[in-house]
Amino acid sequence: MKASFIRTCTFVLAVLMVLTIASGLIFEGQLARVGMSQDAIAVTLLAIAFFKVRLVIIHFMEIGHAVIPLRIALEAWVILTFAMILTLYFSPAFLNIS
Amino acid sequence: MTSADKNQPRSIPGEEGVWVFIIGDMIVFALMFGVFMYYRALNPELFASSQLNLRQDLALANTVFLLCSSWFVVLGMDSLRTVNLQKAKWAYRGAGVCGLAFVALKYVEYSEKFASGIAITTNEFYTYYFILTGIHLLHLIVGLAVLGFILQVARKPKLEDSDLRNAESGSLYWHMVDLLWIVILAIIYLV
């Protein structure tokens, strides 16, 4: 079990690295930007970020095997913080700010 | 105590009390993220134009350093649990080196800003940029001290359960510093 845990976390690190590089390439306009609006790019980058955060929480912090209330609290932080940032990102449209 | 064995009953990693601190700190940072995004919503053009002066390359490199450091911490903690203390010490040293690399790049990034006349009072974007990244940097520096403490634990001839729990708590703090930076990278540098 110990060896599989380290293997899993090493795989998670590889995924985190790929997502980080992908975020950089998306920001630079070298990946997956053709035809995407600025808002779609922003949502993609934010979604990648919070997916990465969740990977750190579940695997590196071992919350995937933690008691349920603790897992719920941390998952709630991820969801609520992501939702808050998205809402505020789109709020200029609601406030008619250009 | 073994690492993440899915056949073991669910437990609370680290000392229970450390979660009050970690979750509390995460909530405070979430509120700071919200404040940043709120003022960005009020000044979208100012924030967009100021962001162009940031060093995304350094921020991405720092992300790589912190992700690697977290992996080293995972390896170190697992090694402590299996009483492979030599491996644990090297792993936590690796995490510390990555953390110091982050601090070095932050020094470069801040120095460039100051040299070009940009400071915390330059405009609203830079106020929140320096506050958010500065407070995160302080957390990271505290984290380096925590890693140093864990290294002292790894030098003990015999580890008690309390030693492992303390090391786990310190490791969890470091992972928190890592995950907060992932959000900072996205909202300040990339989006």
Interface residues (C-beta under 8 A of the other chain):
Chain A: M1 K2 F5 I6 T8 C9 T10 L13 L16 M17 T20 I21 S23 G24 I26 F27 E28 A42 L45 L46 I48 A49 F50 K52 V53 V56 I57 H59 F60 M61 E62 I63 G64 H65 A66 V67 I68 L70 A73 L74 W77 L80 T81 M84 I85 L88 Y89 S91 P92 L95 I97 S98
Chain B: T2 S3 A4 D5 K6 N7 Q8 R10 S11 I12 P13 W19 I23 M26 I27 A30 F33 G34 M37 Y38 R40 A41 L42 P44 E45 Q56 D57 L60 T63 V64 L67 C68 S70 W71 V73 V74 L75 D78 R81 T82 L172 H175 M176 D178 L179 I182 V183 L185 A186 I187 Y189 L190 V191
